[in-house]
Amino acid sequence: MSLRSFLQELEKANELIKVKEEASVKHEIAAVLKEYETSVMLFENVKESKVPVVAGVCGTRGRICRALNVSEEELYGRLIEAMRAPKRPKVVKEAPVREVIEGPDLSKLPILTHYERDMGPYITSGVVFAKFPDGRGQNASIHRMLVLDRNRLAIRLVPRHLYYIFKLAKERGEALEVAIAIGLHPAVMLAASSSPPFGRDEMEVANALLNDKLELTPCEKVDILVPSEAEVVLEGRILPDVEAEERMVDITELYDVVRKQPVIELVNVMRREDCIYQALLPSGPEHKLLMGLPREAMIWESVLNVVPKVKAVNLTAGGCGWLHAVISIEKQTDGDAKNALLAAFGAHPSLKLAIVVDTDVNAYDLREVEWALATRFQAGEDLVLIPRARGSTLDPSADQETGLTTKVGMDATKPLREPKERFERAAIPIEPRAAEVIEGLRKLVTRSKAESS
């Protein structure tokens, strides 16, 4: 399963926008992506490169569901099932990504400079592969990487799995072999973002999501397996004793602090002859969904342990796709909502604000969520405050040394002890004739919008 097969599917559905005008990798492509941030865009005429740029592939929840062939209601269950029952992919020697094998030269790729104070071009959609310390399986995770020169990158590592693997190699005084795959099917991107337990291979999760259709192929100069249908693979080593400064806009739409980070020295490139470079706009919807959606699944599963039905979990765009959640539940008793709040905070420690609503409230429509707060929430009874809890250092208002923050939970569900009629929204019955008029007007408005655009 490949990125380009999914792009062909999107093109048939008229969901792929092809940009034929010339655009520069320095700010111009990023500016267009920001303006059309939920669209899939293919830039065919890149000023600095012959390689086209695609972005926005995972920019909407519906598009990710299309890639996995599931409904939105089935998405969390499918992801959790894949993490519980991973499938080992087949390994092949002949692969599209092996069409061209050459020395490293990052200047050949249209790597974007996104924001005005970025320290340079950043690879933002690269999945970094490294072997587990015991040699059984591999870790795969997405990291931002600053281009330092033609064959070196500074990689942002946070204390998660790849950081731990590199730390062990560094303690031995050894470089860590890595491969960076760019241009991947959404299932591979989602699996690489999912953070299953350490020691579980994310590509086995991806293969389960793809119904055993993922194939891997060996790299040329490092002992690592990568998706055979990737567009580009950069092979290299994270050096144990070299660091460089880097800083970039993170998921909060704010500049991260300047940090010294490890350096990757590239040793080889494998790529398709007509490769496509996949970009990802930092802090855009694609960034937030890939980072947040696996956490939504964790919240969903955790809350499902304390209430019988969880309709939806939404790590909201306004909450940076990471810090705020709306959870829609079907409660049985008046204590269920508070239990759901505590379960959510336990499942996603970075969560700062959580709101629980009833299933008649659309968790993805913040107007409806605010309505539920206005009509069903009483701070004296329904507010939960958890001071000095571990949060996220991505939140600039949290203690940047310890990550401590105050968490807020809000129960915006209907109190079961009160007559339910007090909290039901009024509805107008839609008679057949009215339905016809409404549908006619809808078509008229749609046609008018199409003609004006």
C-alpha positions as CSV (number, residue, x, y, z in Angstrom):
1,M,0.0,0.0,0.0
2,S,1.5,3.3,-1.0
3,L,1.0,7.1,-0.7
4,R,0.5,7.4,-4.5
5,S,-2.2,4.8,-4.7
6,F,-4.1,6.7,-2.0
7,L,-3.5,10.0,-4.0
8,Q,-5.0,8.3,-7.0
9,E,-8.0,7.4,-5.0
10,L,-8.4,11.0,-3.7
11,E,-8.0,12.3,-7.3
12,K,-10.8,10.1,-8.5
13,A,-13.0,11.6,-5.7
14,N,-12.0,15.1,-6.7
15,E,-10.2,15.6,-3.3
16,L,-6.7,16.3,-4.7
17,I,-5.8,19.9,-5.6
18,K,-3.0,20.1,-8.1
19,V,-1.1,23.4,-8.0
20,K,0.5,24.2,-11.3
21,E,1.8,27.6,-10.5
22,E,5.5,27.9,-9.5
23,A,6.0,27.9,-5.7
24,S,9.1,28.2,-3.6
25,V,10.0,25.8,-0.7
26,K,10.9,28.9,1.3
27,H,7.6,30.1,2.9
28,E,5.5,30.1,-0.3
29,I,4.3,26.5,-0.2
30,A,3.8,26.7,3.5
31,A,1.7,29.9,3.1
32,V,-0.6,28.1,0.6
33,L,-0.9,25.1,2.9
34,K,-1.9,27.4,5.8
35,E,-4.6,28.9,3.7
36,Y,-6.0,25.6,2.6
37,E,-5.0,23.6,5.6
38,T,-7.5,20.7,5.4
39,S,-7.0,20.2,1.7
40,V,-4.7,17.6,0.0
41,M,-2.4,19.7,-2.3
42,L,0.1,18.5,-4.9
43,F,2.6,21.2,-5.9
44,E,3.8,20.2,-9.4
45,N,6.0,23.1,-10.1
46,V,8.5,23.6,-7.3
47,K,10.9,26.4,-7.9
48,E,14.0,24.8,-6.3
49,S,13.5,21.2,-7.3
50,K,12.2,18.8,-10.0
51,V,10.5,16.8,-7.2
52,P,6.8,17.6,-6.6
53,V,5.5,18.2,-3.0
54,V,2.3,16.8,-1.5
55,A,0.8,17.8,1.8
56,G,-2.4,17.5,3.8
57,V,-2.9,13.7,3.2
58,C,-3.9,13.1,6.8
59,G,-5.5,16.5,7.2
60,T,-9.0,15.4,8.1
61,R,-10.5,12.6,10.3
62,G,-12.6,11.5,7.4
63,R,-9.6,11.1,5.1
64,I,-7.8,8.9,7.6
65,C,-10.9,6.8,7.9
66,R,-11.1,6.5,4.1
67,A,-7.5,5.3,4.0
68,L,-8.2,2.6,6.6
69,N,-11.6,1.8,5.0
70,V,-13.5,2.3,8.3
71,S,-16.2,4.6,9.6
72,E,-15.4,7.3,12.2
73,E,-17.3,5.2,14.8
74,E,-15.0,2.2,14.0
75,L,-11.7,4.1,13.9
76,Y,-10.6,3.9,17.6
77,G,-11.5,0.2,17.9
78,R,-9.6,-0.6,14.7
79,L,-6.5,1.2,15.9
80,I,-6.6,-0.5,19.3
81,E,-7.2,-3.9,17.7
82,A,-4.2,-3.4,15.5
83,M,-2.0,-2.5,18.5
84,R,-3.2,-5.6,20.3
85,A,-3.0,-8.0,17.4
86,P,-0.1,-6.7,15.2
87,K,0.9,-8.6,12.0
88,R,4.5,-9.1,10.8
89,P,4.9,-7.7,7.3
90,K,6.4,-9.6,4.4
91,V,10.0,-8.7,3.4
92,V,10.8,-8.2,-0.3
93,K,14.1,-7.5,-2.1
94,E,12.6,-5.8,-5.1
95,A,10.9,-2.6,-4.2
96,P,9.8,0.7,-5.9
97,V,11.8,2.7,-3.3
98,R,15.0,0.9,-4.6
99,E,14.7,2.3,-8.1
100,V,17.4,4.8,-7.5
101,I,20.3,4.3,-5.0
102,E,22.7,7.3,-4.6
103,G,24.8,9.3,-2.2
104,P,23.1,11.7,0.1
105,D,22.4,15.2,-1.1
106,L,19.5,16.9,0.8
107,S,19.6,19.9,-1.6
108,K,17.9,17.6,-4.2
109,L,14.7,17.4,-2.1
110,P,12.2,20.2,-1.8
111,I,12.4,20.4,2.0
112,L,10.2,23.3,3.2
113,T,11.0,26.3,5.4
114,H,7.7,27.0,7.0
115,Y,7.7,30.0,9.4
116,E,9.5,33.3,9.4
117,R,11.8,32.5,12.4
118,D,12.5,28.9,11.6
119,M,16.2,28.1,11.7
120,G,16.1,26.5,8.3
121,P,14.3,23.8,6.2
122,Y,12.7,21.0,8.2
123,I,11.7,17.5,7.3
124,T,8.4,17.1,9.1
125,S,6.8,13.9,7.8
126,G,9.7,11.6,8.0
127,V,9.2,8.3,9.9
128,V,12.5,7.4,11.6
129,F,13.2,3.6,12.0
130,A,15.7,2.1,14.4
131,K,16.3,-1.4,15.7
132,F,15.3,-2.2,19.3
133,P,18.3,-2.9,21.6
134,D,17.7,-6.7,21.6
135,G,17.6,-6.7,17.8
136,R,14.1,-8.1,17.7
137,G,12.0,-5.7,15.7
138,Q,12.2,-2.0,15.0
139,N,10.8,1.2,16.4
140,A,9.2,3.7,14.1
141,S,8.3,7.3,15.0
142,I,7.8,10.7,13.5
143,H,10.4,13.4,14.3
144,R,11.1,16.9,13.0
145,M,14.6,17.2,11.5
146,L,16.4,20.4,10.7
147,V,18.6,20.4,7.6
148,L,22.2,21.4,8.6
149,D,23.9,20.8,5.2
150,R,23.8,18.3,2.3
151,N,24.2,15.2,4.5
152,R,23.4,16.2,8.1
153,L,20.2,16.7,10.1
154,A,19.5,17.8,13.7
155,I,16.8,15.5,15.1
156,R,14.4,16.5,17.9
157,L,14.2,13.7,20.4
158,V,11.9,13.7,23.4
159,P,12.1,11.1,26.2
160,R,10.2,8.4,24.4
161,H,11.2,5.2,22.6
162,L,13.8,6.4,20.0
163,Y,15.4,8.7,22.7
164,Y,15.8,5.6,24.9
165,I,17.3,3.5,22.1
166,F,19.7,6.3,21.2
167,K,20.6,6.8,24.9
168,L,21.7,3.1,25.1
169,A,23.8,3.4,22.0
170,K,25.4,6.6,23.2
171,E,26.3,5.0,26.5
172,R,28.2,2.4,24.5
173,G,29.9,5.2,22.5
174,E,28.2,4.0,19.3
175,A,26.3,5.7,16.6
176,L,22.7,4.5,16.1
177,E,21.7,3.3,12.6
178,V,18.5,4.9,11.4
179,A,16.5,5.1,8.2
180,I,14.1,8.0,7.5
181,A,11.2,7.1,5.2
182,I,9.3,9.9,3.5
183,G,6.1,9.6,1.4
184,L,4.0,6.9,3.1
185,H,0.4,5.6,3.2
186,P,-1.7,7.2,6.0
187,A,-1.9,3.9,7.8
188,V,1.9,3.8,8.2
189,M,1.9,7.5,9.4
190,L,-0.8,6.7,11.9
191,A,0.9,3.6,13.2
192,A,4.2,5.5,13.6
193,S,2.3,8.1,15.7
194,S,0.5,5.5,17.9
195,S,3.2,4.8,20.6
196,P,2.4,1.1,21.4
197,P,4.2,-0.4,24.3
198,F,8.0,-0.4,23.9
199,G,9.2,-3.4,22.0
200,R,6.2,-3.6,19.7
201,D,7.0,-2.9,16.1
202,E,4.9,-0.1,14.7
203,M,5.1,-1.5,11.2
204,E,3.3,-4.7,12.5
205,V,0.6,-2.3,13.7
206,A,0.5,-0.7,10.3
207,N,0.3,-4.1,8.6
208,A,-2.7,-5.0,10.7
209,L,-4.4,-1.7,9.8
210,L,-3.7,-2.5,6.1
211,N,-5.0,-6.1,6.3
212,D,-1.6,-7.7,5.8
213,K,-0.8,-5.7,2.6
214,L,2.3,-3.8,3.9
215,E,5.7,-4.9,2.6
216,L,9.1,-4.0,3.9
217,T,12.5,-4.0,2.1
218,P,16.1,-3.9,3.4
219,C,18.1,-0.6,3.3
220,E,21.3,-0.5,1.3
221,K,23.8,0.6,3.9
222,V,22.1,0.2,7.3
223,D,20.6,-2.9,8.8
224,I,17.0,-1.7,8.8
225,L,13.7,-2.6,7.0
226,V,11.6,0.2,5.5
227,P,8.2,0.3,3.7
228,S,8.9,-1.0,0.1
229,E,6.6,1.6,-1.4
230,A,8.0,4.7,0.3
231,E,8.9,7.6,-2.0
232,V,12.3,8.3,-0.4
233,V,14.5,6.7,2.3
234,L,17.4,8.5,3.9
235,E,19.9,6.1,5.5
236,G,22.2,7.3,8.3
237,R,23.5,7.2,11.8
238,I,22.7,9.4,14.8
239,L,26.1,10.4,16.1
240,P,26.8,9.8,19.8
241,D,28.9,13.0,20.4
242,V,27.6,15.7,18.0
243,E,24.8,18.1,18.7
244,A,23.3,21.1,16.9
245,E,20.8,23.8,17.9
246,E,17.3,23.6,16.6
247,R,13.9,25.3,17.2
248,M,10.6,25.1,15.3
249,V,7.0,25.9,15.6
250,D,5.3,23.1,17.5
251,I,1.7,21.8,17.8
252,T,0.7,24.8,19.9
253,E,1.4,27.2,17.0
254,L,4.2,28.7,19.2
255,Y,8.0,28.6,18.8
256,D,9.6,25.9,20.8
257,V,12.7,26.9,22.8
258,V,16.2,26.5,21.2
259,R,17.7,23.2,22.2
260,K,20.8,21.2,21.4
261,Q,19.8,18.0,19.7
262,P,21.6,15.0,18.2
263,V,22.9,15.0,14.7
264,I,22.2,12.4,11.9
265,E,24.9,11.9,9.4
266,L,23.4,10.5,6.2
267,V,25.2,7.7,4.3
268,N,22.9,6.8,1.5
269,V,19.6,7.5,-0.3
270,M,17.0,5.1,-1.8
271,R,14.1,6.6,-3.8
272,R,11.7,6.1,-6.6
273,E,12.8,7.6,-9.9
274,D,9.8,9.9,-10.0
275,C,9.6,10.4,-6.3
276,I,7.1,12.7,-4.5
277,Y,8.2,14.6,-1.4
278,Q,5.6,14.5,1.4
279,A,5.4,17.6,3.6
280,L,3.5,18.3,6.8
281,L,2.7,21.8,8.0
282,P,3.8,22.2,11.7
283,S,0.8,23.0,13.9
284,G,-1.6,22.4,11.1
285,P,-4.6,19.9,11.2
286,E,-2.5,17.1,9.9
287,H,0.1,17.5,12.6
288,K,-2.7,17.7,15.3
289,L,-4.6,14.7,14.0
290,L,-1.6,12.4,13.6
291,M,-0.3,13.4,17.1
292,G,-3.7,13.5,18.8
293,L,-5.8,10.7,17.2
294,P,-3.9,7.8,18.9
295,R,-4.4,9.6,22.2
296,E,-8.1,10.0,21.5
297,A,-8.2,6.2,21.1
298,M,-6.5,5.8,24.4
299,I,-9.0,8.1,26.1
300,W,-11.9,6.3,24.4
301,E,-10.7,2.9,25.7
302,S,-10.0,4.2,29.2
303,V,-13.4,6.0,29.6
304,L,-15.1,2.9,28.2
305,N,-13.9,1.0,31.2
306,V,-16.0,3.2,33.5
307,V,-19.1,4.0,31.4
308,P,-21.0,1.7,29.1
309,K,-20.9,3.8,26.0
310,V,-18.5,6.4,24.6
311,K,-19.8,8.1,21.5
312,A,-16.9,10.4,20.6
313,V,-13.6,11.8,21.8
314,N,-12.4,15.1,20.3
315,L,-9.0,16.6,21.1
316,T,-10.0,20.0,19.9
317,A,-8.3,22.1,17.3
318,G,-8.5,25.1,19.6
319,G,-6.8,23.0,22.3
320,C,-3.9,22.4,19.9
321,G,-5.1,18.9,19.2
322,W,-3.4,17.9,22.4
323,L,-4.4,19.9,25.6
324,H,-8.3,20.0,25.5
325,A,-10.8,17.2,25.0
326,V,-14.5,16.9,24.6
327,I,-15.9,13.4,25.5
328,S,-19.4,12.3,24.6
329,I,-20.8,9.5,26.8
330,E,-24.0,7.7,27.7
331,K,-24.1,7.8,31.5
332,Q,-26.1,5.6,33.8
333,T,-25.6,7.5,37.1
334,D,-24.7,11.0,38.0
335,G,-21.2,10.0,39.0
336,D,-20.3,8.6,35.6
337,A,-19.2,11.9,34.1
338,K,-16.7,12.6,36.9
339,N,-15.3,9.0,36.6
340,A,-15.0,9.6,32.8
341,L,-13.0,12.8,33.5
342,L,-10.6,11.1,35.8
343,A,-10.2,8.2,33.3
344,A,-9.4,10.7,30.5
345,F,-6.8,12.5,32.6
346,G,-5.2,9.2,33.4
347,A,-5.1,8.0,29.8
348,H,-3.6,11.2,28.4
349,P,-1.3,12.9,31.0
350,S,-0.8,16.0,28.8
351,L,-4.6,16.7,28.9
352,K,-5.3,20.1,30.6
353,L,-9.0,20.6,30.1
354,A,-11.7,17.9,29.6
355,I,-15.4,18.4,29.1
356,V,-17.9,15.5,29.3
357,V,-21.2,15.9,27.4
358,D,-24.2,13.7,26.7
359,T,-24.6,11.7,23.4
360,D,-27.1,14.3,22.1
361,V,-24.3,16.8,22.0
362,N,-21.9,16.8,19.0
363,A,-18.4,16.6,20.5
364,Y,-17.0,18.1,17.3
365,D,-19.3,21.1,17.3
366,L,-18.0,23.6,19.9
367,R,-21.1,25.6,19.6
368,E,-23.1,22.6,20.9
369,V,-20.5,22.0,23.6
370,E,-20.8,25.6,24.8
371,W,-24.6,25.2,24.8
372,A,-24.2,22.1,27.0
373,L,-22.0,24.1,29.4
374,A,-24.5,27.0,29.4
375,T,-27.5,24.8,30.2
376,R,-26.2,21.7,32.0
377,F,-23.1,22.8,34.0
378,Q,-23.0,24.2,37.5
379,A,-19.5,25.0,38.7
380,G,-20.3,24.4,42.3
381,E,-21.2,20.8,41.6
382,D,-19.8,19.9,38.2
383,L,-16.2,21.4,38.3
384,V,-13.2,19.2,39.0
385,L,-9.8,20.8,39.7
386,I,-6.6,18.8,40.0
387,P,-3.8,21.2,41.0
388,R,0.0,20.5,40.5
389,A,-0.5,17.5,38.2
390,R,1.9,16.4,35.5
391,G,0.9,18.1,32.2
392,S,2.7,19.0,29.0
393,T,5.8,21.2,28.6
394,L,4.2,22.1,25.2
395,D,1.9,24.3,27.2
396,P,3.9,27.5,27.8
397,S,1.7,28.3,30.9
398,A,2.8,25.1,32.6
399,D,6.0,24.9,34.7
400,Q,8.6,24.4,32.1
401,E,11.0,22.6,34.4
402,T,8.5,20.1,35.9
403,G,5.6,20.2,33.5
404,L,3.2,20.7,36.5
405,T,-0.2,22.3,35.7
406,T,-3.7,22.5,37.0
407,K,-6.1,20.2,35.2
408,V,-9.8,21.2,34.8
409,G,-12.7,18.8,34.3
410,M,-16.2,19.9,33.5
411,D,-19.3,17.8,33.7
412,A,-21.7,19.2,31.2
413,T,-24.1,16.3,31.2
414,K,-27.8,16.4,32.2
415,P,-28.4,15.6,35.9
416,L,-30.4,12.4,36.0
417,R,-32.2,13.4,39.2
418,E,-34.0,16.2,37.4
419,P,-36.9,15.8,34.9
420,K,-35.3,15.2,31.5
421,E,-37.7,17.5,29.7
422,R,-35.9,20.5,31.3
423,F,-32.7,19.7,29.4
424,E,-34.1,18.6,26.0
425,R,-33.7,20.9,23.0
426,A,-36.8,21.9,21.2
427,A,-37.2,20.3,17.8
428,I,-39.4,21.3,14.8
429,P,-41.0,18.3,13.1
430,I,-40.0,18.1,9.4
431,E,-43.1,17.4,7.3
432,P,-42.6,16.0,3.8
433,R,-43.4,19.3,2.0
434,A,-40.9,21.2,4.2
435,A,-38.3,18.5,3.6
436,E,-38.7,19.1,-0.2
437,V,-38.3,22.9,0.2
438,I,-35.2,22.5,2.4
439,E,-33.6,20.1,-0.1
440,G,-34.4,22.4,-3.0
441,L,-32.9,25.4,-1.2
442,R,-29.8,23.3,-0.3
443,K,-29.2,22.5,-4.0
444,L,-29.7,26.1,-4.9
445,V,-27.2,27.3,-2.4
446,T,-24.6,24.7,-3.4
447,R,-25.0,25.6,-7.1
448,S,-24.6,29.3,-6.3
449,K,-21.4,28.7,-4.3
450,A,-20.0,26.6,-7.1
451,E,-20.7,29.3,-9.7
452,S,-19.3,32.1,-7.6
453,S,-16.0,30.2,-7.0
